């Protein structure tokens, strides 16, 4: 399944592997325009998925950057699905200021 790409000419083109049974995103490969090999690969192993609030979400994500020759493991310990957030958090000025998003506990 090809994910929607940005209209920006230099934006990477993502290609995703999504599970038909529950729509979990298992892998995303990012390609530079015209490239036959991905420069970045994101993997979310099925064993690290949790069902929360009717959604299947990863608790561990592995990112391989083939350009920089790096690998990153992302572990997610706390997940909130559809938390109440004020719309002003996403205004142009708030995003430009890079304000942290407050997490309700």
Beta strands, then each sheet from edge to edge (+ up, - down):
strand 1: 13-18
strand 2: 25-31
strand 3: 40-43
strand 4: 49-52
strand 5: 55-58
strand 6: 60-65
strand 7: 70-75
sheet 1: 1+ 2- 3+ 6- 7+
sheet 2: 4+ 5-
end
